[in-house]
Structures are given as C-alpha cells and as structure tokens.
Amino acid sequence: LAKQGDDEDGFYKGKLITAKFYMERVLPQSGALFSQIMSGSSTMMELDEELF
C-alpha cells in the first residue's frame, strides 16, 4: 500500500503540471481563437472557385 501512495503522488503531480501547462499555453489563445471564429468567413468566401 505504501508503494501505491507513491504512484498516486506522481499521478497527481503529473495532473498539476499538465493543468499548469494548459493554463499558461492554451487558455491565453482562447480569446483570439474565439474572435477568429466569430469574425466569420466572408473574406474567404469572396474568392472565386477558379482561384483554387
């Protein structure tokens, strides 16, 4: 059982490191990505099909 506790500590340490990475690297991008999604695709759709 003592060994199982050590593995559990490592498991939760990994979870905390993953959460910290997500908060530092992924979440800051969410505002910009939301703006891009909400701006629509009108500029892209102005291109004629022949241009592809």
C-alpha positions, -999 to +999 in steps of 0.1 A: +000+000+000+029+024+007+041+020-028+007+027-042+007+060-024+039+070-041+024+062-075-006+082-066+016+112-057+033+110-091-001+108-108-014+139-091+019+158-097+015+150-134-020+163-134-009+195-118+019+200-143-005+193-171-030+218-158-003+245-153+009+240-189-027+243-202-033+275-182+000+290-194-001+279-231-036+270-242-061+292-224-044+325-234-051+316-270-088+311-265-098+348-268-080+352-301-095+319-314-130+329-304-126+363-322-114+345-354-144+321-352-169+349-346-155+371-375-169+347-400-156+336-433-169+363-456-133+373-468-125+337-477-159+332-494-152+362-517-126+342-537-139+327-569-138+289-571-114+291-601-087+307-579-082+274-560 
